[in-house]
Amino acid sequence: MNKSSRKPPLSDEIEELAGQIEGTDFWSCVRFADIIDRYVDITMKVDKIRRLHGVTMTCLVLSGGSLTPTQLARMIFRSKHSITQIVDCLEKEGLVVRDNTGKDRRVTNIIITSAGLEYVKQNFSKGNKRAREVTACLNDVERKSIVEITGKMNRRMTEAINNL
């Protein structure tokens, strides 16, 4: 490293770059995503909810109560090995069962149990409480808009990931 790269930049240079960064959608999204990630980690720890368990169980409910491990892996962007570990743990807790009694015995379905449905109901309430705390600064129209916008962004990011 030469001596000129070790000296502090001029404040004008810093201000110019800060203005460029602040006006960039990408870095605003990255910062927002990081804050959401931390908020979710902290609040789920407080609420004693394991993130991947909650996501997995929610996906099962939204899919009618049953998914194959491959379908689940695609939905939550995890490896099949990771899904096996998650399902093993959920099965031990009595929240899901594995079923391979269908037409093709090679295909295993992960099916939510009554206890699993109750788990989702309880954690759905906790999640909604956290969401209301965060969105209290928004009016009803803004809350509805943000749900629609994040849904669109979620679908778009899913497409982008699948195309990588």
Secondary structure, 3 states (H helix, E strand, C coil): CCHHHHCCCCHHHHHHHHHHHHCCHHHHHHHHHHHHHHHHHHHHHHCCCCHHHHHHHHHHHHCCCEECHHHHHHHHCCCHHHHHHHHHHHHHCCCEEEECCCCCCCCCEEEECHHHHHHHHHHHHHHHHHHHHHHCCCCHHHHHHHHHHHHHHHHHHHHHHHCC
